[in-house]
């Protein structure tokens, strides 16, 4: 319990950053005059987080979880201040990239430490304590973020991290001293990490520019695709040759590992995609303020916490877990599918219900996947396996954000062609609409407002259908998950021989 107390504030800090930034993204992009770079505010964070996650796992095996958690908090603290001081979109992206390095450590060290001291079978009983941090962040993040944007400034969504980070640093020092440092020698596969991030960056760049600056057969896209393929091939070769690979090839022979992380990637793409889509949808189509959008967004996070607690208790009591990701993905597909049926006349409470269904489904999945992977690998791979969860989660988010953003902007460009007076939007109508939000209605005659909202709704529905498709695909994948008996010993037991 002493250790959990020290971890919960770090988890809270990481979770709060994700929820509080979501409602402020349209305002940040508008103020910094870079709406075309909007996906990169999230993708930059996720890319560096993706690269840093496995490195944290290996360094913590060498120097201890406590030290690496403290390093992560300090990096996150410095980056938060820099984000608040950013005066251009490029600066914001760079500082968010730095923040991602810190955020990776906050999440990875928390889950790795929990795996060290609590067995997979018993972990569900402690899920309520862990979920408390996420519940508070889920409820407070959207509301506080919206209030800051509406009544103060978006800069405060980053400055609020400062006192929380200082508190987390103090608690880490006070409570994590009980941890035993088990020094496991590692060589860090920096080349592998670089190749992985380069390959993912290539995919994101391709999705970002498609439909705006290039087409599939353009020289730019073909060149990026060729470079990305080379980088992915380099990743495979490097990971097979590296003495201590970022992603050891032998873990990919584990069916539970493969299936779980496939679900993990798609679930993260869905979650981060919705965090981008829903606030913009509420502000643009329904004319909500940032704070109002934050309130409607609460069920996505709060219901997710309820789902996580339920999943933990069910797993602890029954020892069964395979059905939970399947059920979770069905809920996700249902919730997002229902969002495709909403219109500008739909009441806010109905939107909250549909959003809550999505959140509950995602909550059933996250902790279950973590337990399944940690339970399936040998204890010598526990740090790597735990880091892989965060790694693939970051990868899914890094791919999902530009995917839904590209679909949304492309659909907006097409749908707005039917709106009378669309010439007022100028070139790149989709980007102009997202940049200016509901204020852009002032450029149109009053008679065209309804047509604009219906066109925007249609574009968002296209993006929601893409997310629904991801959920359906992941449901099928979840059916392939193999259920193995849960271990009853914690992760610091001596490695078993295989």
TINU-498093 format. One line per field, with one value per residue (C-alpha): x, y, z; residue in three letters; residue number from 1. Coordinates in nm, 3 decimals, decimal comma. Each point is the difference from the previous one (the first is absolute). Example, Ala and Ser with C-alpha at 12.3 -4.5 7.8 and 13.67 -1.06 7.14 Angstrom:
TINU-498093
c1 = (1,230|0,137)
c2 = (-0,450|0,344)
c3 = (0,780|-0,066)
residu = (ALA|SER)
num = (1|2)
//
This chain:
TINU-498093
c1 = (0,000|0,289|0,140|-0,340|-0,042|0,327|-0,105|-0,353|0,096|0,235|-0,281|-0,232|0,246|0,029|-0,374|-0,088|0,226|-0,187|-0,348|0,071|0,181|-0,275|-0,259|0,257|0,142|-0,224|0,082|0,373|0,008|-0,193|0,207|0,330|-0,119|0,079|-0,317|0,160|0,251|-0,267|0,052|0,367|-0,073|-0,114|0,210|0,328|-0,080|-0,087|0,305|0,254|-0,204|0,012|0,379|0,060|-0,225|0,216|0,313|-0,161|-0,080|0,359|0,159|-0,231|0,119|0,353|-0,048|-0,334|-0,362|0,017|0,287|-0,147|-0,341|0,162|0,189|-0,327|-0,177|0,277|-0,001|-0,379|0,011|0,252|-0,184|-0,333|0,146|0,146|-0,335|-0,167|0,258|-0,025|-0,086|-0,006|-0,139|0,348|0,114|-0,310|0,068|0,365|-0,087|-0,277|0,257|0,213|-0,305|-0,061|0,339|-0,106|-0,352|0,133|0,185|-0,298|-0,220|0,261|0,159|-0,339|-0,111|0,341|0,014|-0,350|0,099|0,304|-0,196|-0,346|-0,077|-0,214|-0,286|-0,005|0,062|-0,368|-0,068|0,225|-0,146|-0,238|0,294|0,169|-0,329|-0,051|0,281|-0,157|-0,347|0,117|0,189|-0,295|-0,248|0,221|0,194|-0,276|-0,170|0,316|0,136|-0,321|-0,014|0,361|-0,062|-0,325|0,092|0,380|0,233|0,098|0,347|-0,138|-0,073|0,377|0,081|-0,240|0,245|0,267|-0,139|-0,123|0,342|0,172|-0,240|0,064|0,375|-0,027|-0,219|0,228|0,290|-0,199|-0,189|0,203|0,298|-0,148|0,067|0,287|0,228|0,076|0,281|-0,040|0,274|-0,122|0,145|-0,237|-0,104|0,004|0,027|-0,309|-0,193|0,109|-0,100|-0,339|-0,079|0,120|-0,226|-0,305|0,073|0,002|-0,345|-0,136|0,143|-0,159|-0,343|0,034|0,078|-0,240|-0,306|0,165|0,340|0,031|-0,173|0,091|0,190|0,195|0,380|-0,008|-0,224|0,184|0,333|-0,127|-0,152|0,326|0,198|-0,247|0,022|0,379|-0,019|-0,241|0,229|0,290|-0,202|-0,052|0,368|0,121|-0,234|0,114|0,368|-0,003|0,146|-0,276|-0,275|-0,266|-0,258|0,163|-0,097|-0,078|-0,296|-0,167|-0,024|-0,241|-0,356|-0,142|0,260|-0,080|-0,379|-0,004|0,219|-0,197|-0,308|0,211|0,098|-0,355|-0,147|0,248|-0,072|-0,370|0,050|0,235|-0,203|-0,313|0,189|0,074|-0,335|-0,254|0,105|0,016|-0,333|-0,170|0,141|-0,043|-0,334|-0,178|0,152|0,122|0,270|0,316|-0,129|-0,337|0,179|0,214|-0,308|-0,149|0,337|0,012|-0,190|0,272|0,250|-0,222|-0,171|0,343|0,103|-0,315|0,076|0,359|-0,116|-0,259|0,258|0,244|-0,256|-0,133|0,351|0,095|-0,314|-0,033|0,353|-0,154|0,076|-0,030|-0,362|0,073|0,188|-0,264|-0,281|0,194|0,045|-0,368|-0,085|0,247|-0,142|-0,355|0,077|0,185|-0,255|-0,276|0,195|-0,037|-0,376|0,016|-0,103|0,027|-0,342|0,116|-0,011|0,327|-0,105|-0,042|0,349|0,133|-0,167|0,152|0,340|-0,031|-0,065|0,330|0,179|-0,134|0,112|0,352|0,016|-0,066|0,291|0,298|0,069|-0,097|0,258|0,265|-0,072|-0,016|0,341|0,173|-0,146|0,105|0,372|0,282|0,102|0,332|-0,203|-0,239|0,156|0,016|-0,354|-0,138|0,182|-0,137|-0,355|0,076|0,209|-0,279|-0,257|0,205|0,046|-0,374|-0,070|0,273|-0,161|-0,363|0,014|0,121|-0,229|-0,321|0,125|0,070|-0,339|-0,173|0,172|-0,045|-0,369|-0,049|0,151|-0,243|-0,313|0,043|-0,015|-0,379|-0,025|-0,115|0,268|0,280|0,234|0,028|0,209|0,274|0,244|0,024|-0,354|0,031|0,301|-0,156|-0,312|0,192|0,226|-0,286|-0,257|-0,359|0,118|0,033|-0,379|0,036|0,137|-0,318|-0,349|-0,243|-0,192|0,305|0,069|-0,214|0,155|0,346|-0,076|-0,149|0,304|0,237|-0,204|0,032|0,379|0,027|-0,220|0,249|0,278|-0,214|-0,068|0,375|0,035|-0,292|0,175|0,311|-0,212|-0,167|0,339|0,137|-0,303|0,089|0,363|-0,106|-0,178|0,345|0,138|0,115|-0,088|0,265|-0,031|0,098|0,313|-0,032|0,353|0,130|0,241|0,317|0,014|0,315|-0,021|-0,127|0,202|-0,137)
c2 = (0,000|0,239|-0,068|0,046|0,340|0,114|-0,123|0,133|0,367|-0,077|-0,185|0,290|0,245|-0,207|-0,060|0,363|0,120|-0,213|0,113|0,367|0,060|-0,159|0,276|0,274|-0,128|0,208|0,319|-0,073|-0,066|0,321|0,224|-0,133|0,016|-0,359|-0,204|-0,198|-0,124|-0,088|-0,380|0,047|0,155|-0,346|-0,208|0,162|-0,093|-0,355|-0,047|0,090|-0,193|-0,302|0,019|0,067|-0,267|-0,309|0,195|0,088|-0,367|-0,109|0,290|-0,063|-0,360|0,137|0,303|-0,064|0,113|0,286|0,186|-0,031|0,117|0,308|0,072|-0,030|0,242|0,260|-0,023|0,027|0,302|0,190|-0,082|0,117|0,342|0,023|-0,094|0,280|0,247|-0,115|0,278|-0,202|-0,335|-0,134|0,085|-0,166|-0,317|-0,006|0,051|-0,259|-0,242|0,065|-0,042|-0,338|-0,120|0,081|-0,135|-0,336|-0,043|0,098|-0,271|-0,271|0,022|-0,011|-0,317|-0,167|0,066|-0,134|-0,314|-0,033|-0,012|-0,138|-0,333|-0,005|-0,179|0,252|0,309|0,047|0,051|0,305|0,137|0,224|0,191|0,038|0,096|0,273|0,199|-0,040|0,084|0,328|0,087|-0,106|0,218|0,299|0,010|0,091|0,243|0,178|0,009|0,153|0,257|0,101|0,047|0,194|0,221|0,008|-0,128|-0,333|0,057|-0,101|-0,356|-0,051|0,215|-0,203|-0,288|0,182|-0,040|-0,352|-0,102|0,142|-0,198|-0,317|0,054|0,034|-0,310|-0,204|0,081|-0,071|-0,315|-0,188|-0,055|-0,337|-0,129|-0,244|0,087|-0,313|0,096|-0,185|0,079|0,139|0,160|0,263|-0,050|0,367|-0,083|-0,217|0,276|0,254|-0,226|-0,073|0,368|0,087|-0,264|0,112|0,364|-0,093|-0,159|0,304|0,242|-0,197|0,007|0,367|0,127|-0,226|0,186|0,337|0,043|-0,323|-0,308|-0,369|0,010|0,320|-0,010|0,124|-0,282|-0,265|0,123|0,002|-0,346|-0,139|0,153|-0,131|-0,354|0,016|0,118|-0,278|-0,255|0,149|-0,037|-0,371|-0,060|0,206|-0,167|-0,344|0,092|0,222|-0,153|0,150|0,097|0,261|-0,259|-0,344|-0,225|-0,296|0,177|0,020|-0,377|0,039|-0,005|0,188|0,272|0,041|-0,003|0,223|0,265|-0,005|0,082|0,254|0,186|0,020|0,092|0,284|0,123|0,004|0,175|0,272|0,043|0,067|0,241|0,206|-0,038|0,043|0,344|0,147|-0,164|0,148|0,349|0,014|-0,173|0,068|0,342|-0,095|0,190|-0,182|-0,038|-0,135|-0,246|-0,104|-0,086|-0,212|-0,173|-0,113|-0,329|-0,114|0,004|-0,068|-0,300|-0,127|0,004|-0,189|-0,257|-0,038|-0,058|-0,254|-0,182|-0,015|-0,139|-0,256|-0,122|-0,023|-0,193|-0,233|-0,024|0,038|0,284|-0,094|0,110|0,350|0,141|-0,152|0,160|0,327|0,026|-0,073|0,291|0,223|-0,090|0,055|0,336|0,148|-0,147|0,181|0,326|-0,030|0,035|0,328|0,332|0,366|-0,046|-0,286|0,087|0,024|-0,275|-0,246|0,082|-0,062|-0,342|-0,105|0,134|-0,183|-0,330|0,046|0,084|-0,302|-0,229|0,142|-0,036|-0,372|-0,042|0,193|-0,174|-0,339|0,024|0,104|-0,301|-0,240|0,099|0,014|-0,340|-0,159|0,085|-0,133|0,220|0,081|0,177|0,176|0,345|-0,028|-0,136|0,277|0,263|-0,157|0,073|0,371|-0,019|-0,143|0,224|0,303|-0,140|-0,046|0,354|0,141|-0,172|0,055|0,378|0,085|-0,269|0,148|0,356|-0,070|-0,166|0,292|0,275|-0,182|-0,062|0,363|0,125|-0,219|0,064|0,378|0,028|-0,024|0,289|0,332|0,266|-0,248|0,230|0,200|-0,281|0,048|-0,275|-0,309|0,037|-0,293|0,147|0,345|-0,135|-0,191|0,301|0,243|-0,235|0,119|0,360|-0,073|0,010|0,379|-0,017|-0,164|0,140|-0,112|-0,204|-0,221|-0,082|-0,313|-0,127|0,057|-0,196|-0,289|-0,011|0,004|-0,273|-0,216|0,044|-0,096|-0,304|-0,118|0,021|-0,179|-0,281|-0,050|-0,031|-0,245|-0,210|-0,016|-0,118|-0,274|-0,120|-0,008|-0,198|-0,274|0,007|-0,018|-0,330|-0,147|0,080|-0,313|-0,010|-0,145|-0,055|0,311|-0,018|0,045|0,132|0,355|0,098|0,008|-0,380|-0,167|-0,058|-0,338|-0,212|-0,057)
c3 = (0,000|0,075|-0,345|-0,168|0,165|-0,154|-0,343|-0,008|-0,024|-0,287|-0,177|0,073|-0,156|-0,317|-0,032|0,071|-0,281|-0,253|0,105|0,068|-0,331|-0,212|0,051|-0,061|-0,330|-0,231|0,195|0,008|-0,375|-0,066|0,228|-0,131|-0,364|-0,081|-0,035|-0,282|0,258|0,258|-0,021|0,081|0,340|0,109|-0,239|0,112|0,360|-0,100|-0,222|0,267|0,253|-0,231|-0,032|0,370|0,147|-0,057|0,098|0,334|0,052|-0,050|0,191|0,294|0,011|0,035|0,227|0,168|-0,058|0,251|-0,166|-0,348|0,124|0,152|-0,322|-0,194|0,234|-0,033|-0,381|-0,005|0,231|-0,212|-0,323|0,146|0,078|-0,350|-0,158|0,196|-0,136|-0,363|-0,246|-0,322|-0,109|-0,075|0,352|0,142|-0,199|0,111|0,367|-0,017|-0,138|0,309|0,218|-0,160|0,123|0,355|-0,044|-0,116|0,327|0,215|-0,145|-0,057|0,344|0,170|-0,178|0,026|0,375|0,052|-0,191|0,229|0,323|-0,086|-0,171|-0,318|0,181|0,288|-0,213|-0,067|0,370|-0,002|-0,323|0,195|0,148|-0,336|-0,164|0,259|-0,159|-0,343|0,131|0,147|-0,319|-0,215|0,187|0,070|-0,328|-0,247|0,242|0,113|-0,356|-0,129|0,280|-0,059|-0,373|0,047|0,295|0,029|-0,270|-0,151|0,147|0,339|-0,116|0,007|0,302|0,217|-0,041|0,202|0,354|-0,078|-0,130|0,308|0,219|-0,199|0,032|0,377|0,038|-0,224|0,231|0,316|-0,094|-0,259|0,226|0,092|-0,350|-0,039|-0,292|-0,200|-0,230|-0,330|-0,248|-0,332|-0,306|-0,138|-0,361|-0,100|-0,370|0,021|0,175|-0,264|-0,288|0,155|0,055|-0,351|-0,154|0,199|-0,083|-0,368|0,026|0,185|-0,257|-0,284|0,167|0,091|-0,350|-0,191|-0,116|0,057|-0,158|-0,195|-0,137|0,020|-0,331|0,072|0,014|0,360|0,126|-0,201|0,136|0,357|-0,042|-0,136|0,285|0,256|-0,138|0,020|0,362|0,096|-0,167|0,194|0,322|-0,064|-0,076|0,297|0,249|-0,117|0,032|0,309|0,314|0,212|-0,243|0,072|-0,106|0,040|-0,292|0,227|0,162|-0,340|0,008|0,289|-0,136|0,299|-0,047|-0,371|0,032|0,308|-0,155|-0,325|0,209|0,187|-0,318|-0,135|0,338|0,037|-0,352|0,088|0,335|-0,122|-0,318|0,206|0,226|-0,311|-0,175|0,278|0,139|-0,351|-0,088|0,305|-0,054|-0,377|-0,058|0,330|0,069|0,348|0,183|0,105|0,357|-0,117|-0,228|0,293|0,206|-0,279|-0,041|0,364|-0,061|-0,241|0,285|0,300|-0,159|-0,101|0,364|0,099|-0,269|0,123|0,358|-0,116|-0,212|0,290|0,243|-0,246|-0,079|0,369|0,097|-0,300|-0,136|-0,350|-0,234|-0,369|-0,034|0,136|-0,306|-0,227|0,197|0,025|-0,375|-0,058|0,230|-0,185|-0,340|0,128|0,161|-0,298|-0,239|0,191|-0,030|-0,378|0,049|0,192|-0,156|0,103|0,164|0,223|0,373|0,193|0,242|-0,288|-0,126|0,352|0,008|-0,331|0,104|0,331|-0,178|-0,186|0,322|0,188|-0,279|-0,004|0,379|-0,023|-0,240|0,138|0,333|-0,143|-0,277|0,252|0,224|-0,294|-0,134|0,339|0,085|-0,330|0,004|0,213|0,292|-0,172|-0,273|0,238|-0,036|-0,378|-0,023|0,221|-0,204|-0,318|0,113|0,028|-0,318|-0,214|0,167|-0,100|-0,349|-0,041|0,116|-0,226|-0,298|0,098|0,043|-0,354|-0,144|0,139|-0,056|-0,367|-0,049|0,172|-0,199|-0,332|0,073|0,107|-0,326|-0,192|0,209|0,015|-0,378|0,031|0,247|-0,151|0,034|0,067|-0,195|0,322|0,147|-0,258|-0,090|0,217|0,132|0,237|0,178|0,009|0,165|0,268|0,061|0,057|0,150|0,027|-0,047|-0,370|-0,023|0,007|-0,353|-0,127|-0,043|0,271|-0,254|-0,055|0,363|0,008|-0,322|0,146|0,316|-0,196|-0,229|0,297|0,169|-0,310|0,003|0,366|-0,063|-0,263|0,258|0,260|-0,248|-0,043|0,378|0,008|-0,263|0,218|0,294|-0,207|-0,126|0,353|0,122|-0,245|0,114|0,367|-0,071|-0,078|0,346|0,185|0,368|0,232|0,378|0,193|0,212|0,373|0,062|-0,056|-0,273|0,207|0,033|-0,140|-0,377|-0,104|-0,234|-0,345)
residu = (UNK|UNK|UNK|UNK|UNK|UNK|UNK|UNK|UNK|UNK|UNK|UNK|UNK|UNK|UNK|UNK|UNK|UNK|UNK|UNK|UNK|UNK|UNK|UNK|UNK|UNK|UNK|UNK|UNK|UNK|UNK|UNK|UNK|UNK|UNK|UNK|UNK|UNK|UNK|UNK|UNK|UNK|UNK|UNK|UNK|UNK|UNK|UNK|UNK|UNK|UNK|UNK|UNK|UNK|UNK|UNK|UNK|UNK|UNK|UNK|UNK|UNK|UNK|UNK|UNK|UNK|UNK|UNK|UNK|UNK|UNK|UNK|UNK|UNK|UNK|UNK|UNK|UNK|UNK|UNK|UNK|UNK|UNK|UNK|UNK|UNK|UNK|UNK|UNK|UNK|UNK|UNK|UNK|UNK|UNK|UNK|UNK|UNK|UNK|UNK|UNK|UNK|UNK|UNK|UNK|UNK|UNK|UNK|UNK|UNK|UNK|UNK|UNK|UNK|UNK|UNK|UNK|UNK|UNK|UNK|UNK|UNK|UNK|UNK|UNK|UNK|UNK|UNK|UNK|UNK|UNK|UNK|UNK|UNK|UNK|UNK|UNK|UNK|UNK|UNK|UNK|UNK|UNK|UNK|UNK|UNK|UNK|UNK|UNK|UNK|UNK|UNK|UNK|UNK|UNK|UNK|UNK|UNK|UNK|UNK|UNK|UNK|UNK|UNK|UNK|UNK|UNK|UNK|UNK|UNK|UNK|UNK|UNK|UNK|UNK|UNK|UNK|UNK|UNK|UNK|UNK|UNK|UNK|UNK|UNK|UNK|UNK|UNK|UNK|UNK|UNK|UNK|UNK|UNK|UNK|UNK|UNK|UNK|UNK|UNK|UNK|UNK|UNK|UNK|UNK|UNK|UNK|UNK|UNK|UNK|UNK|UNK|UNK|UNK|UNK|UNK|UNK|UNK|UNK|UNK|UNK|UNK|UNK|UNK|UNK|UNK|UNK|UNK|UNK|UNK|UNK|UNK|UNK|UNK|UNK|UNK|UNK|UNK|UNK|UNK|UNK|UNK|UNK|UNK|UNK|UNK|UNK|UNK|UNK|UNK|UNK|UNK|UNK|UNK|UNK|UNK|UNK|UNK|UNK|UNK|UNK|UNK|UNK|UNK|UNK|UNK|UNK|UNK|UNK|UNK|UNK|UNK|UNK|UNK|UNK|UNK|UNK|UNK|UNK|UNK|UNK|UNK|UNK|UNK|UNK|UNK|UNK|UNK|UNK|UNK|UNK|UNK|UNK|UNK|UNK|UNK|UNK|UNK|UNK|UNK|UNK|UNK|UNK|UNK|UNK|UNK|UNK|UNK|UNK|UNK|UNK|UNK|UNK|UNK|UNK|UNK|UNK|UNK|UNK|UNK|UNK|UNK|UNK|UNK|UNK|UNK|UNK|UNK|UNK|UNK|UNK|UNK|UNK|UNK|UNK|UNK|UNK|UNK|UNK|UNK|UNK|UNK|UNK|UNK|UNK|UNK|UNK|UNK|UNK|UNK|UNK|UNK|UNK|UNK|UNK|UNK|UNK|UNK|UNK|UNK|UNK|UNK|UNK|UNK|UNK|UNK|UNK|UNK|UNK|UNK|UNK|UNK|UNK|UNK|UNK|UNK|UNK|UNK|UNK|UNK|UNK|UNK|UNK|UNK|UNK|UNK|UNK|UNK|UNK|UNK|UNK|UNK|UNK|UNK|UNK|UNK|UNK|UNK|UNK|UNK|UNK|UNK|UNK|UNK|UNK|UNK|UNK|UNK|UNK|UNK|UNK|UNK|UNK|UNK|UNK|UNK|UNK|UNK|UNK|UNK|UNK|UNK|UNK|UNK|UNK|UNK|UNK|UNK|UNK|UNK|UNK|UNK|UNK|UNK|UNK|UNK|UNK|UNK|UNK|UNK|UNK|UNK|UNK|UNK|UNK|UNK|UNK|UNK|UNK|UNK|UNK|UNK|UNK|UNK|UNK|UNK|UNK|UNK|UNK|UNK|UNK|UNK|UNK|UNK|UNK|UNK|UNK|UNK|UNK|UNK|UNK|UNK|UNK|UNK|UNK|UNK|UNK|UNK|UNK|UNK|UNK|UNK|UNK|UNK|UNK|UNK|UNK|UNK|UNK|UNK|UNK|UNK|UNK|UNK|UNK|UNK|UNK|UNK)
num = (1|2|3|4|5|6|7|8|9|10|11|12|13|14|15|16|17|18|19|20|21|22|23|24|25|26|27|28|29|30|31|32|33|34|35|36|37|38|39|40|41|42|43|44|45|46|47|48|49|50|51|52|53|54|55|56|57|58|59|60|61|62|63|64|65|66|67|68|69|70|71|72|73|74|75|76|77|78|79|80|81|82|83|84|85|86|87|88|89|90|91|92|93|94|95|96|97|98|99|100|101|102|103|104|105|106|107|108|109|110|111|112|113|114|115|116|117|118|119|120|121|122|123|124|125|126|127|128|129|130|131|132|133|134|135|136|137|138|139|140|141|142|143|144|145|146|147|148|149|150|151|152|153|154|155|156|157|158|159|160|161|162|163|164|165|166|167|168|169|170|171|172|173|174|175|176|177|178|179|180|181|182|183|184|185|186|187|188|189|190|191|192|193|194|195|196|197|198|199|200|201|202|203|204|205|206|207|208|209|210|211|212|213|214|215|216|217|218|219|220|221|222|223|224|225|226|227|228|229|230|231|232|233|234|235|236|237|238|239|240|241|242|243|244|245|246|247|248|249|250|251|252|253|254|255|256|257|258|259|260|261|262|263|264|265|266|267|268|269|270|271|272|273|274|275|276|277|278|279|280|281|282|283|284|285|286|287|288|289|290|291|292|293|294|295|296|297|298|299|300|301|302|303|304|305|306|307|308|309|310|311|312|313|314|315|316|317|318|319|320|321|322|323|324|325|326|327|328|329|330|331|332|333|334|335|336|337|338|339|340|341|342|343|344|345|346|347|348|349|350|351|352|353|354|355|356|357|358|359|360|361|362|363|364|365|366|367|368|369|370|371|372|373|374|375|376|377|378|379|380|381|382|383|384|385|386|387|388|389|390|391|392|393|394|395|396|397|398|399|400|401|402|403|404|405|406|407|408|409|410|411|412|413|414|415|416|417|418|419|420|421|422|423|424|425|426|427|428|429|430|431|432|433|434|435|436|437|438|439|440|441|442|443|444|445|446|447|448|449|450|451|452|453|454|455|456|457|458|459|460|461|462|463|464|465|466|467|468|469|470|471|472|473|474|475|476|477|478|479|480|481|482|483|484|485|486|487|488|489|490|491|492|493|494|495|496|497|498)
//
